Amino acid sequence: MNENVRLTAWVRGRVQGVGFRWWTRATALEIGGLSGYVSNLADGRVQVVAEGSRAACERLLAWLRDGDTPGRVDGVTEIWDVPRGGYDGFEIR
């Protein structure tokens, strides 16, 4: 089951102003095979959109939930979808 998927995750907690987006991008690049972006939202959450194999997206989601992230993660909400494409690498927005 290594079909390509799209993961959209919203991370709550103290995740802005602590380097969270930079570390998320670095982790996505380390996992490999992911494209998408990470961005701050006006309500204090961080949004992560990642496309790639289900296994790679699940690794990123596990890191968002339980990894050694900067700041403090209070919770992660995610949805899964079919990939839409259009991303060139994994960027910070």
PyMOL Python script that loads the backbone (N, CA, C, O; Angstrom):
from pymol import cmd

cmd.read_pdbstr("""\
ATOM      1  N   MET A   1       0.836  -1.180   0.000  1.00  0.00           N
ATOM      2  CA  MET A   1       0.000   0.000   0.000  1.00  0.00           C
ATOM      3  C   MET A   1       0.884   1.248   0.000  1.00  0.00           C
ATOM      4  O   MET A   1       0.990   1.935   1.016  1.00  0.00           O
ATOM      5  N   ASN A   2       1.504   1.534  -1.112  1.00  0.00           N
ATOM      6  CA  ASN A   2       2.359   2.712  -1.199  1.00  0.00           C
ATOM      7  C   ASN A   2       1.826   3.696  -2.221  1.00  0.00           C
ATOM      8  O   ASN A   2       2.598   4.395  -2.877  1.00  0.00           O
ATOM      9  N   GLU A   3       0.497   3.754  -2.362  1.00  0.00           N
ATOM     10  CA  GLU A   3      -0.098   4.699  -3.287  1.00  0.00           C
ATOM     11  C   GLU A   3       0.178   6.121  -2.817  1.00  0.00           C
ATOM     12  O   GLU A   3       0.407   6.363  -1.632  1.00  0.00           O
ATOM     13  N   ASN A   4       0.153   7.048  -3.752  1.00  0.00           N
ATOM     14  CA  ASN A   4       0.374   8.443  -3.396  1.00  0.00           C
ATOM     15  C   ASN A   4      -0.894   9.046  -2.823  1.00  0.00           C
ATOM     16  O   ASN A   4      -2.000   8.758  -3.282  1.00  0.00           O
ATOM     17  N   VAL A   5      -0.718   9.886  -1.814  1.00  0.00           N
ATOM     18  CA  VAL A   5      -1.830  10.512  -1.110  1.00  0.00           C
ATOM     19  C   VAL A   5      -1.492  11.972  -0.847  1.00  0.00           C
ATOM     20  O   VAL A   5      -0.369  12.427  -1.067  1.00  0.00           O
ATOM     21  N   ARG A   6      -2.498  12.685  -0.370  1.00  0.00           N
ATOM     22  CA  ARG A   6      -2.320  14.073   0.073  1.00  0.00           C
ATOM     23  C   ARG A   6      -2.727  14.132   1.540  1.00  0.00           C
ATOM     24  O   ARG A   6      -3.839  13.747   1.903  1.00  0.00           O
ATOM     25  N   LEU A   7      -1.832  14.609   2.363  1.00  0.00           N
ATOM     26  CA  LEU A   7      -2.089  14.805   3.779  1.00  0.00           C
ATOM     27  C   LEU A   7      -2.177  16.301   4.044  1.00  0.00           C
ATOM     28  O   LEU A   7      -1.275  17.055   3.680  1.00  0.00           O
ATOM     29  N   THR A   8      -3.255  16.727   4.673  1.00  0.00           N
ATOM     30  CA  THR A   8      -3.348  18.095   5.172  1.00  0.00           C
ATOM     31  C   THR A   8      -3.501  17.984   6.680  1.00  0.00           C
ATOM     32  O   THR A   8      -4.408  17.320   7.180  1.00  0.00           O
ATOM     33  N   ALA A   9      -2.593  18.650   7.402  1.00  0.00           N
ATOM     34  CA  ALA A   9      -2.610  18.587   8.862  1.00  0.00           C
ATOM     35  C   ALA A   9      -2.582  19.991   9.439  1.00  0.00           C
ATOM     36  O   ALA A   9      -1.910  20.882   8.920  1.00  0.00           O
ATOM     37  N   TRP A  10      -3.323  20.171  10.520  1.00  0.00           N
ATOM     38  CA  TRP A  10      -3.337  21.429  11.258  1.00  0.00           C
ATOM     39  C   TRP A  10      -2.784  21.146  12.643  1.00  0.00           C
ATOM     40  O   TRP A  10      -3.303  20.302  13.373  1.00  0.00           O
ATOM     41  N   VAL A  11      -1.721  21.866  12.996  1.00  0.00           N
ATOM     42  CA  VAL A  11      -1.026  21.627  14.253  1.00  0.00           C
ATOM     43  C   VAL A  11      -1.340  22.766  15.222  1.00  0.00           C
ATOM     44  O   VAL A  11      -1.137  23.938  14.903  1.00  0.00           O
ATOM     45  N   ARG A  12      -1.840  22.408  16.416  1.00  0.00           N
ATOM     46  CA  ARG A  12      -2.186  23.375  17.455  1.00  0.00           C
ATOM     47  C   ARG A  12      -1.136  23.356  18.550  1.00  0.00           C
ATOM     48  O   ARG A  12      -0.496  22.332  18.789  1.00  0.00           O
ATOM     49  N   GLY A  13      -0.961  24.479  19.209  1.00  0.00           N
ATOM     50  CA  GLY A  13      -0.037  24.590  20.328  1.00  0.00           C
ATOM     51  C   GLY A  13       0.828  25.834  20.173  1.00  0.00           C
ATOM     52  O   GLY A  13       0.451  26.792  19.499  1.00  0.00           O
ATOM     53  N   ARG A  14       1.987  25.800  20.806  1.00  0.00           N
ATOM     54  CA  ARG A  14       2.945  26.910  20.641  1.00  0.00           C
ATOM     55  C   ARG A  14       3.857  26.527  19.486  1.00  0.00           C
ATOM     56  O   ARG A  14       4.947  25.993  19.691  1.00  0.00           O
ATOM     57  N   VAL A  15       3.396  26.807  18.264  1.00  0.00           N
ATOM     58  CA  VAL A  15       4.081  26.335  17.063  1.00  0.00           C
ATOM     59  C   VAL A  15       4.453  27.471  16.102  1.00  0.00           C
ATOM     60  O   VAL A  15       4.948  27.221  15.003  1.00  0.00           O
ATOM     61  N   GLN A  16       4.216  28.699  16.516  1.00  0.00           N
ATOM     62  CA  GLN A  16       4.639  29.832  15.692  1.00  0.00           C
ATOM     63  C   GLN A  16       5.713  30.610  16.437  1.00  0.00           C
ATOM     64  O   GLN A  16       5.637  30.787  17.653  1.00  0.00           O
ATOM     65  N   GLY A  17       6.721  31.075  15.691  1.00  0.00           N
ATOM     66  CA  GLY A  17       7.799  31.845  16.277  1.00  0.00           C
ATOM     67  C   GLY A  17       8.844  31.009  16.996  1.00  0.00           C
ATOM     68  O   GLY A  17       9.638  31.536  17.775  1.00  0.00           O
ATOM     69  N   VAL A  18       8.847  29.697  16.736  1.00  0.00           N
ATOM     70  CA  VAL A  18       9.782  28.788  17.422  1.00  0.00           C
ATOM     71  C   VAL A  18      10.595  27.942  16.441  1.00  0.00           C
ATOM     72  O   VAL A  18      11.312  27.035  16.864  1.00  0.00           O
ATOM     73  N   GLY A  19      10.495  28.225  15.136  1.00  0.00           N
ATOM     74  CA  GLY A  19      11.220  27.441  14.135  1.00  0.00           C
ATOM     75  C   GLY A  19      10.492  26.187  13.682  1.00  0.00           C
ATOM     76  O   GLY A  19      11.082  25.316  13.044  1.00  0.00           O
ATOM     77  N   PHE A  20       9.208  26.096  14.012  1.00  0.00           N
ATOM     78  CA  PHE A  20       8.441  24.888  13.693  1.00  0.00           C
ATOM     79  C   PHE A  20       8.359  24.631  12.196  1.00  0.00           C
ATOM     80  O   PHE A  20       8.511  23.492  11.754  1.00  0.00           O
ATOM     81  N   ARG A  21       8.120  25.686  11.408  1.00  0.00           N
ATOM     82  CA  ARG A  21       8.017  25.491   9.955  1.00  0.00           C
ATOM     83  C   ARG A  21       9.344  25.013   9.375  1.00  0.00           C
ATOM     84  O   ARG A  21       9.369  24.120   8.528  1.00  0.00           O
ATOM     85  N   TRP A  22      10.438  25.603   9.829  1.00  0.00           N
ATOM     86  CA  TRP A  22      11.759  25.199   9.324  1.00  0.00           C
ATOM     87  C   TRP A  22      12.003  23.726   9.625  1.00  0.00           C
ATOM     88  O   TRP A  22      12.431  22.977   8.746  1.00  0.00           O
ATOM     89  N   TRP A  23      11.735  23.304  10.858  1.00  0.00           N
ATOM     90  CA  TRP A  23      11.965  21.904  11.234  1.00  0.00           C
ATOM     91  C   TRP A  23      11.022  20.960  10.496  1.00  0.00           C
ATOM     92  O   TRP A  23      11.407  19.841  10.157  1.00  0.00           O
ATOM     93  N   THR A  24       9.799  21.396  10.248  1.00  0.00           N
ATOM     94  CA  THR A  24       8.858  20.558   9.499  1.00  0.00           C
ATOM     95  C   THR A  24       9.368  20.334   8.084  1.00  0.00           C
ATOM     96  O   THR A  24       9.349  19.210   7.584  1.00  0.00           O
ATOM     97  N   ARG A  25       9.825  21.404   7.438  1.00  0.00           N
ATOM     98  CA  ARG A  25      10.392  21.268   6.090  1.00  0.00           C
ATOM     99  C   ARG A  25      11.606  20.354   6.103  1.00  0.00           C
ATOM    100  O   ARG A  25      11.729  19.478   5.247  1.00  0.00           O
ATOM    101  N   ALA A  26      12.504  20.546   7.062  1.00  0.00           N
ATOM    102  CA  ALA A  26      13.709  19.717   7.154  1.00  0.00           C
ATOM    103  C   ALA A  26      13.339  18.250   7.356  1.00  0.00           C
ATOM    104  O   ALA A  26      13.962  17.368   6.766  1.00  0.00           O
ATOM    105  N   THR A  27      12.340  17.986   8.178  1.00  0.00           N
ATOM    106  CA  THR A  27      11.902  16.606   8.412  1.00  0.00           C
ATOM    107  C   THR A  27      11.286  16.013   7.151  1.00  0.00           C
ATOM    108  O   THR A  27      11.545  14.853   6.830  1.00  0.00           O
ATOM    109  N   ALA A  28      10.478  16.785   6.432  1.00  0.00           N
ATOM    110  CA  ALA A  28       9.879  16.305   5.179  1.00  0.00           C
ATOM    111  C   ALA A  28      10.966  15.965   4.164  1.00  0.00           C
ATOM    112  O   ALA A  28      10.875  14.954   3.468  1.00  0.00           O
ATOM    113  N   LEU A  29      11.995  16.810   4.081  1.00  0.00           N
ATOM    114  CA  LEU A  29      13.091  16.544   3.151  1.00  0.00           C
ATOM    115  C   LEU A  29      13.893  15.328   3.589  1.00  0.00           C
ATOM    116  O   LEU A  29      14.358  14.559   2.747  1.00  0.00           O
ATOM    117  N   GLU A  30      14.059  15.144   4.890  1.00  0.00           N
ATOM    118  CA  GLU A  30      14.781  13.980   5.400  1.00  0.00           C
ATOM    119  C   GLU A  30      14.015  12.691   5.109  1.00  0.00           C
ATOM    120  O   GLU A  30      14.616  11.684   4.737  1.00  0.00           O
ATOM    121  N   ILE A  31      12.709  12.716   5.274  1.00  0.00           N
ATOM    122  CA  ILE A  31      11.885  11.542   4.958  1.00  0.00           C
ATOM    123  C   ILE A  31      12.012  11.227   3.473  1.00  0.00           C
ATOM    124  O   ILE A  31      12.150  10.067   3.086  1.00  0.00           O
ATOM    125  N   GLY A  32      11.965  12.260   2.651  1.00  0.00           N
ATOM    126  CA  GLY A  32      12.137  12.105   1.207  1.00  0.00           C
ATOM    127  C   GLY A  32      10.846  11.753   0.488  1.00  0.00           C
ATOM    128  O   GLY A  32       9.939  11.148   1.060  1.00  0.00           O
ATOM    129  N   GLY A  33      10.785  12.141  -0.771  1.00  0.00           N
ATOM    130  CA  GLY A  33       9.649  11.801  -1.618  1.00  0.00           C
ATOM    131  C   GLY A  33       8.392  12.610  -1.351  1.00  0.00           C
ATOM    132  O   GLY A  33       7.320  12.267  -1.848  1.00  0.00           O
ATOM    133  N   LEU A  34       8.506  13.677  -0.576  1.00  0.00           N
ATOM    134  CA  LEU A  34       7.333  14.497  -0.258  1.00  0.00           C
ATOM    135  C   LEU A  34       7.420  15.846  -0.949  1.00  0.00           C
ATOM    136  O   LEU A  34       8.501  16.421  -1.077  1.00  0.00           O
ATOM    137  N   SER A  35       6.288  16.343  -1.387  1.00  0.00           N
ATOM    138  CA  SER A  35       6.203  17.702  -1.899  1.00  0.00           C
ATOM    139  C   SER A  35       5.039  18.374  -1.197  1.00  0.00           C
ATOM    140  O   SER A  35       4.123  17.708  -0.714  1.00  0.00           O
ATOM    141  N   GLY A  36       5.081  19.704  -1.143  1.00  0.00           N
ATOM    142  CA  GLY A  36       4.014  20.441  -0.482  1.00  0.00           C
ATOM    143  C   GLY A  36       4.549  21.667   0.203  1.00  0.00           C
ATOM    144  O   GLY A  36       5.506  22.284  -0.264  1.00  0.00           O
ATOM    145  N   TYR A  37       3.924  22.030   1.331  1.00  0.00           N
ATOM    146  CA  TYR A  37       4.334  23.245   2.029  1.00  0.00           C
ATOM    147  C   TYR A  37       3.901  23.206   3.487  1.00  0.00           C
ATOM    148  O   TYR A  37       3.090  22.377   3.900  1.00  0.00           O
ATOM    149  N   VAL A  38       4.471  24.128   4.248  1.00  0.00           N
ATOM    150  CA  VAL A  38       4.081  24.359   5.629  1.00  0.00           C
ATOM    151  C   VAL A  38       3.912  25.862   5.802  1.00  0.00           C
ATOM    152  O   VAL A  38       4.740  26.640   5.327  1.00  0.00           O
ATOM    153  N   SER A  39       2.832  26.279   6.487  1.00  0.00           N
ATOM    154  CA  SER A  39       2.582  27.714   6.629  1.00  0.00           C
ATOM    155  C   SER A  39       1.914  28.022   7.968  1.00  0.00           C
ATOM    156  O   SER A  39       1.224  27.181   8.545  1.00  0.00           O
ATOM    157  N   ASN A  40       2.136  29.249   8.449  1.00  0.00           N
ATOM    158  CA  ASN A  40       1.461  29.739   9.643  1.00  0.00           C
ATOM    159  C   ASN A  40       0.051  30.182   9.269  1.00  0.00           C
ATOM    160  O   ASN A  40      -0.171  30.709   8.179  1.00  0.00           O
ATOM    161  N   LEU A  41      -0.891  29.970  10.168  1.00  0.00           N
ATOM    162  CA  LEU A  41      -2.251  30.454   9.990  1.00  0.00           C
ATOM    163  C   LEU A  41      -2.495  31.596  10.971  1.00  0.00           C
ATOM    164  O   LEU A  41      -1.836  31.682  12.007  1.00  0.00           O
ATOM    165  N   ALA A  42      -3.435  32.462  10.645  1.00  0.00           N
ATOM    166  CA  ALA A  42      -3.711  33.638  11.459  1.00  0.00           C
ATOM    167  C   ALA A  42      -4.182  33.290  12.869  1.00  0.00           C
ATOM    168  O   ALA A  42      -4.027  34.095  13.787  1.00  0.00           O
ATOM    169  N   ASP A  43      -4.753  32.100  13.048  1.00  0.00           N
ATOM    170  CA  ASP A  43      -5.274  31.708  14.369  1.00  0.00           C
ATOM    171  C   ASP A  43      -4.231  31.051  15.265  1.00  0.00           C
ATOM    172  O   ASP A  43      -4.566  30.562  16.344  1.00  0.00           O
ATOM    173  N   GLY A  44      -2.961  31.032  14.831  1.00  0.00           N
ATOM    174  CA  GLY A  44      -1.885  30.484  15.652  1.00  0.00           C
ATOM    175  C   GLY A  44      -1.510  29.053  15.327  1.00  0.00           C
ATOM    176  O   GLY A  44      -0.513  28.546  15.840  1.00  0.00           O
ATOM    177  N   ARG A  45      -2.286  28.394  14.487  1.00  0.00           N
ATOM    178  CA  ARG A  45      -1.950  27.027  14.074  1.00  0.00           C
ATOM    179  C   ARG A  45      -0.950  27.065  12.926  1.00  0.00           C
ATOM    180  O   ARG A  45      -0.705  28.109  12.322  1.00  0.00           O
ATOM    181  N   VAL A  46      -0.381  25.896  12.643  1.00  0.00           N
ATOM    182  CA  VAL A  46       0.458  25.698  11.467  1.00  0.00           C
ATOM    183  C   VAL A  46      -0.237  24.664  10.587  1.00  0.00           C
ATOM    184  O   VAL A  46      -0.706  23.634  11.073  1.00  0.00           O
ATOM    185  N   GLN A  47      -0.299  24.948   9.291  1.00  0.00           N
ATOM    186  CA  GLN A  47      -0.890  24.020   8.329  1.00  0.00           C
ATOM    187  C   GLN A  47       0.226  23.347   7.549  1.00  0.00           C
ATOM    188  O   GLN A  47       1.163  24.001   7.089  1.00  0.00           O
ATOM    189  N   VAL A  48       0.113  22.031   7.405  1.00  0.00           N
ATOM    190  CA  VAL A  48       1.078  21.242   6.642  1.00  0.00           C
ATOM    191  C   VAL A  48       0.319  20.522   5.542  1.00  0.00           C
ATOM    192  O   VAL A  48      -0.654  19.818   5.812  1.00  0.00           O
ATOM    193  N   VAL A  49       0.761  20.697   4.301  1.00  0.00           N
ATOM    194  CA  VAL A  49       0.203  19.968   3.168  1.00  0.00           C
ATOM    195  C   VAL A  49       1.347  19.167   2.555  1.00  0.00           C
ATOM    196  O   VAL A  49       2.349  19.732   2.118  1.00  0.00           O
ATOM    197  N   ALA A  50       1.187  17.849   2.527  1.00  0.00           N
ATOM    198  CA  ALA A  50       2.243  16.987   2.003  1.00  0.00           C
ATOM    199  C   ALA A  50       1.640  15.967   1.054  1.00  0.00           C
ATOM    200  O   ALA A  50       0.601  15.368   1.333  1.00  0.00           O
ATOM    201  N   GLU A  51       2.314  15.782  -0.075  1.00  0.00           N
ATOM    202  CA  GLU A  51       1.918  14.760  -1.034  1.00  0.00           C
ATOM    203  C   GLU A  51       3.087  13.829  -1.267  1.00  0.00           C
ATOM    204  O   GLU A  51       4.238  14.256  -1.363  1.00  0.00           O
ATOM    205  N   GLY A  52       2.769  12.548  -1.356  1.00  0.00           N
ATOM    206  CA  GLY A  52       3.783  11.526  -1.587  1.00  0.00           C
ATOM    207  C   GLY A  52       3.199  10.170  -1.228  1.00  0.00           C
ATOM    208  O   GLY A  52       1.981  10.005  -1.176  1.00  0.00           O
ATOM    209  N   SER A  53       4.061   9.212  -0.985  1.00  0.00           N
ATOM    210  CA  SER A  53       3.568   7.878  -0.620  1.00  0.00           C
ATOM    211  C   SER A  53       2.866   7.949   0.728  1.00  0.00           C
ATOM    212  O   SER A  53       3.173   8.801   1.561  1.00  0.00           O
ATOM    213  N   ARG A  54       1.923   7.046   0.927  1.00  0.00           N
ATOM    214  CA  ARG A  54       1.221   7.004   2.208  1.00  0.00           C
ATOM    215  C   ARG A  54       2.205   6.793   3.352  1.00  0.00           C
ATOM    216  O   ARG A  54       2.076   7.407   4.411  1.00  0.00           O
ATOM    217  N   ALA A  55       3.184   5.928   3.137  1.00  0.00           N
ATOM    218  CA  ALA A  55       4.165   5.647   4.192  1.00  0.00           C
ATOM    219  C   ALA A  55       4.939   6.907   4.579  1.00  0.00           C
ATOM    220  O   ALA A  55       5.150   7.163   5.764  1.00  0.00           O
ATOM    221  N   ALA A  56       5.359   7.687   3.598  1.00  0.00           N
ATOM    222  CA  ALA A  56       6.113   8.912   3.879  1.00  0.00           C
ATOM    223  C   ALA A  56       5.231   9.930   4.597  1.00  0.00           C
ATOM    224  O   ALA A  56       5.675  10.575   5.546  1.00  0.00           O
ATOM    225  N   CYS A  57       3.995  10.075   4.154  1.00  0.00           N
ATOM    226  CA  CYS A  57       3.074  11.012   4.807  1.00  0.00           C
ATOM    227  C   CYS A  57       2.768  10.577   6.237  1.00  0.00           C
ATOM    228  O   CYS A  57       2.655  11.419   7.127  1.00  0.00           O
ATOM    229  N   GLU A  58       2.634   9.276   6.464  1.00  0.00           N
ATOM    230  CA  GLU A  58       2.382   8.779   7.817  1.00  0.00           C
ATOM    231  C   GLU A  58       3.584   9.038   8.720  1.00  0.00           C
ATOM    232  O   GLU A  58       3.411   9.335   9.902  1.00  0.00           O
ATOM    233  N   ARG A  59       4.800   8.930   8.183  1.00  0.00           N
ATOM    234  CA  ARG A  59       5.999   9.240   8.977  1.00  0.00           C
ATOM    235  C   ARG A  59       6.009  10.710   9.377  1.00  0.00           C
ATOM    236  O   ARG A  59       6.329  11.042  10.518  1.00  0.00           O
ATOM    237  N   LEU A  60       5.660  11.595   8.439  1.00  0.00           N
ATOM    238  CA  LEU A  60       5.612  13.024   8.748  1.00  0.00           C
ATOM    239  C   LEU A  60       4.546  13.300   9.801  1.00  0.00           C
ATOM    240  O   LEU A  60       4.787  14.064  10.736  1.00  0.00           O
ATOM    241  N   LEU A  61       3.382  12.696   9.665  1.00  0.00           N
ATOM    242  CA  LEU A  61       2.304  12.892  10.628  1.00  0.00           C
ATOM    243  C   LEU A  61       2.725  12.401  12.016  1.00  0.00           C
ATOM    244  O   LEU A  61       2.439  13.061  13.015  1.00  0.00           O
ATOM    245  N   ALA A  62       3.394  11.262  12.087  1.00  0.00           N
ATOM    246  CA  ALA A  62       3.871  10.739  13.377  1.00  0.00           C
ATOM    247  C   ALA A  62       4.854  11.720  14.012  1.00  0.00           C
ATOM    248  O   ALA A  62       4.817  11.937  15.224  1.00  0.00           O
ATOM    249  N   TRP A  63       5.736  12.317  13.199  1.00  0.00           N
ATOM    250  CA  TRP A  63       6.685  13.299  13.730  1.00  0.00           C
ATOM    251  C   TRP A  63       5.944  14.531  14.238  1.00  0.00           C
ATOM    252  O   TRP A  63       6.285  15.062  15.295  1.00  0.00           O
ATOM    253  N   LEU A  64       4.930  14.994  13.495  1.00  0.00           N
ATOM    254  CA  LEU A  64       4.158  16.153  13.935  1.00  0.00           C
ATOM    255  C   LEU A  64       3.505  15.880  15.282  1.00  0.00           C
ATOM    256  O   LEU A  64       3.425  16.776  16.123  1.00  0.00           O
ATOM    257  N   ARG A  65       3.038  14.658  15.496  1.00  0.00           N
ATOM    258  CA  ARG A  65       2.331  14.311  16.730  1.00  0.00           C
ATOM    259  C   ARG A  65       3.268  14.023  17.896  1.00  0.00           C
ATOM    260  O   ARG A  65       3.024  14.457  19.022  1.00  0.00           O
ATOM    261  N   ASP A  66       4.333  13.293  17.622  1.00  0.00           N
ATOM    262  CA  ASP A  66       5.140  12.740  18.713  1.00  0.00           C
ATOM    263  C   ASP A  66       6.622  13.029  18.609  1.00  0.00           C
ATOM    264  O   ASP A  66       7.393  12.615  19.475  1.00  0.00           O
ATOM    265  N   GLY A  67       7.037  13.730  17.568  1.00  0.00           N
ATOM    266  CA  GLY A  67       8.464  13.936  17.351  1.00  0.00           C
ATOM    267  C   GLY A  67       9.049  15.013  18.248  1.00  0.00           C
ATOM    268  O   GLY A  67       8.348  15.651  19.033  1.00  0.00           O
ATOM    269  N   ASP A  68      10.328  15.193  18.110  1.00  0.00           N
ATOM    270  CA  ASP A  68      11.052  16.210  18.872  1.00  0.00           C
ATOM    271  C   ASP A  68      10.922  17.537  18.127  1.00  0.00           C
ATOM    272  O   ASP A  68      11.873  18.023  17.516  1.00  0.00           O
ATOM    273  N   THR A  69       9.722  18.109  18.195  1.00  0.00           N
ATOM    274  CA  THR A  69       9.432  19.339  17.470  1.00  0.00           C
ATOM    275  C   THR A  69       9.797  20.542  18.327  1.00  0.00           C
ATOM    276  O   THR A  69       9.790  20.452  19.555  1.00  0.00           O
ATOM    277  N   PRO A  70      10.116  21.666  17.693  1.00  0.00           N
ATOM    278  CA  PRO A  70      10.288  22.893  18.468  1.00  0.00           C
ATOM    279  C   PRO A  70       8.935  23.373  18.992  1.00  0.00           C
ATOM    280  O   PRO A  70       7.892  23.055  18.421  1.00  0.00           O
ATOM    281  N   GLY A  71       8.961  24.127  20.064  1.00  0.00           N
ATOM    282  CA  GLY A  71       7.715  24.625  20.634  1.00  0.00           C
ATOM    283  C   GLY A  71       6.984  23.536  21.384  1.00  0.00           C
ATOM    284  O   GLY A  71       7.598  22.691  22.035  1.00  0.00           O
ATOM    285  N   ARG A  72       5.666  23.562  21.286  1.00  0.00           N
ATOM    286  CA  ARG A  72       4.832  22.579  21.981  1.00  0.00           C
ATOM    287  C   ARG A  72       3.626  22.257  21.105  1.00  0.00           C
ATOM    288  O   ARG A  72       2.888  23.155  20.702  1.00  0.00           O
ATOM    289  N   VAL A  73       3.433  20.995  20.817  1.00  0.00           N
ATOM    290  CA  VAL A  73       2.287  20.548  20.025  1.00  0.00           C
ATOM    291  C   VAL A  73       1.211  20.056  20.984  1.00  0.00           C
ATOM    292  O   VAL A  73       1.427  19.117  21.751  1.00  0.00           O
ATOM    293  N   ASP A  74       0.046  20.705  20.929  1.00  0.00           N
ATOM    294  CA  ASP A  74      -1.080  20.294  21.768  1.00  0.00           C
ATOM    295  C   ASP A  74      -2.004  19.322  21.047  1.00  0.00           C
ATOM    296  O   ASP A  74      -2.739  18.572  21.689  1.00  0.00           O
ATOM    297  N   GLY A  75      -1.972  19.330  19.718  1.00  0.00           N
ATOM    298  CA  GLY A  75      -2.823  18.427  18.969  1.00  0.00           C
ATOM    299  C   GLY A  75      -2.642  18.608  17.478  1.00  0.00           C
ATOM    300  O   GLY A  75      -2.207  19.660  17.010  1.00  0.00           O
ATOM    301  N   VAL A  76      -2.984  17.561  16.739  1.00  0.00           N
ATOM    302  CA  VAL A  76      -2.889  17.583  15.283  1.00  0.00           C
ATOM    303  C   VAL A  76      -4.179  17.006  14.726  1.00  0.00           C
ATOM    304  O   VAL A  76      -4.616  15.930  15.135  1.00  0.00           O
ATOM    305  N   THR A  77      -4.780  17.719  13.801  1.00  0.00           N
ATOM    306  CA  THR A  77      -5.958  17.237  13.081  1.00  0.00           C
ATOM    307  C   THR A  77      -5.545  17.029  11.634  1.00  0.00           C
ATOM    308  O   THR A  77      -4.870  17.880  11.054  1.00  0.00           O
ATOM    309  N   GLU A  78      -5.942  15.904  11.044  1.00  0.00           N
ATOM    310  CA  GLU A  78      -5.532  15.650   9.662  1.00  0.00           C
ATOM    311  C   GLU A  78      -6.694  15.162   8.814  1.00  0.00           C
ATOM    312  O   GLU A  78      -7.669  14.600   9.313  1.00  0.00           O
ATOM    313  N   ILE A  79      -6.556  15.396   7.513  1.00  0.00           N
ATOM    314  CA  ILE A  79      -7.456  14.799   6.528  1.00  0.00           C
ATOM    315  C   ILE A  79      -6.597  14.203   5.423  1.00  0.00           C
ATOM    316  O   ILE A  79      -5.497  14.680   5.144  1.00  0.00           O
ATOM    317  N   TRP A  80      -7.109  13.169   4.811  1.00  0.00           N
ATOM    318  CA  TRP A  80      -6.416  12.480   3.719  1.00  0.00           C
ATOM    319  C   TRP A  80      -7.231  12.668   2.444  1.00  0.00           C
ATOM    320  O   TRP A  80      -8.461  12.694   2.472  1.00  0.00           O
ATOM    321  N   ASP A  81      -6.521  12.800   1.330  1.00  0.00           N
ATOM    322  CA  ASP A  81      -7.187  13.032   0.053  1.00  0.00           C
ATOM    323  C   ASP A  81      -6.297  12.479  -1.056  1.00  0.00           C
ATOM    324  O   ASP A  81      -5.220  11.939  -0.801  1.00  0.00           O
ATOM    325  N   VAL A  82      -6.767  12.624  -2.281  1.00  0.00           N
ATOM    326  CA  VAL A  82      -5.954  12.249  -3.436  1.00  0.00           C
ATOM    327  C   VAL A  82      -5.012  13.404  -3.749  1.00  0.00           C
ATOM    328  O   VAL A  82      -5.378  14.563  -3.555  1.00  0.00           O
ATOM    329  N   PRO A  83      -3.806  13.112  -4.230  1.00  0.00           N
ATOM    330  CA  PRO A  83      -2.872  14.198  -4.536  1.00  0.00           C
ATOM    331  C   PRO A  83      -3.381  15.071  -5.671  1.00  0.00           C
ATOM    332  O   PRO A  83      -4.039  14.592  -6.594  1.00  0.00           O
ATOM    333  N   ARG A  84      -3.069  16.358  -5.590  1.00  0.00           N
ATOM    334  CA  ARG A  84      -3.465  17.315  -6.621  1.00  0.00           C
ATOM    335  C   ARG A  84      -2.284  17.768  -7.460  1.00  0.00           C
ATOM    336  O   ARG A  84      -2.459  18.281  -8.565  1.00  0.00           O
ATOM    337  N   GLY A  85      -1.068  17.577  -6.928  1.00  0.00           N
ATOM    338  CA  GLY A  85       0.131  17.981  -7.660  1.00  0.00           C
ATOM    339  C   GLY A  85       0.315  19.482  -7.660  1.00  0.00           C
ATOM    340  O   GLY A  85      -0.393  20.214  -6.969  1.00  0.00           O
ATOM    341  N   GLY A  86       1.283  19.927  -8.452  1.00  0.00           N
ATOM    342  CA  GLY A  86       1.529  21.345  -8.588  1.00  0.00           C
ATOM    343  C   GLY A  86       2.561  21.907  -7.629  1.00  0.00           C
ATOM    344  O   GLY A  86       2.788  23.117  -7.611  1.00  0.00           O
ATOM    345  N   TYR A  87       3.190  21.059  -6.833  1.00  0.00           N
ATOM    346  CA  TYR A  87       4.207  21.526  -5.897  1.00  0.00           C
ATOM    347  C   TYR A  87       5.587  21.190  -6.434  1.00  0.00           C
ATOM    348  O   TYR A  87       5.812  20.124  -7.008  1.00  0.00           O
ATOM    349  N   ASP A  88       6.498  22.122  -6.233  1.00  0.00           N
ATOM    350  CA  ASP A  88       7.890  21.921  -6.642  1.00  0.00           C
ATOM    351  C   ASP A  88       8.722  21.816  -5.367  1.00  0.00           C
ATOM    352  O   ASP A  88       9.212  22.823  -4.855  1.00  0.00           O
ATOM    353  N   GLY A  89       8.878  20.601  -4.860  1.00  0.00           N
ATOM    354  CA  GLY A  89       9.600  20.412  -3.619  1.00  0.00           C
ATOM    355  C   GLY A  89       8.707  20.661  -2.415  1.00  0.00           C
ATOM    356  O   GLY A  89       7.481  20.608  -2.515  1.00  0.00           O
ATOM    357  N   PHE A  90       9.331  20.931  -1.281  1.00  0.00           N
ATOM    358  CA  PHE A  90       8.604  21.184  -0.033  1.00  0.00           C
ATOM    359  C   PHE A  90       9.057  22.541   0.484  1.00  0.00           C
ATOM    360  O   PHE A  90      10.232  22.736   0.796  1.00  0.00           O
ATOM    361  N   GLU A  91       8.122  23.474   0.571  1.00  0.00           N
ATOM    362  CA  GLU A  91       8.524  24.850   0.878  1.00  0.00           C
ATOM    363  C   GLU A  91       7.839  25.399   2.132  1.00  0.00           C
ATOM    364  O   GLU A  91       6.834  24.871   2.609  1.00  0.00           O
ATOM    365  N   ILE A  92       8.423  26.468   2.635  1.00  0.00           N
ATOM    366  CA  ILE A  92       7.849  27.228   3.731  1.00  0.00           C
ATOM    367  C   ILE A  92       7.112  28.417   3.115  1.00  0.00           C
ATOM    368  O   ILE A  92       7.657  29.134   2.276  1.00  0.00           O
ATOM    369  N   ARG A  93       5.897  28.609   3.535  1.00  0.00           N
ATOM    370  CA  ARG A  93       5.112  29.744   3.042  1.00  0.00           C
ATOM    371  C   ARG A  93       4.799  30.693   4.180  1.00  0.00           C
ATOM    372  O   ARG A  93       4.145  31.714   3.970  1.00  0.00           O
TER     373      ARG A  93
END
""", "prot")
cmd.dss("prot")
cmd.show_as("cartoon", "prot")
cmd.util.cbc("prot")
cmd.orient("prot")
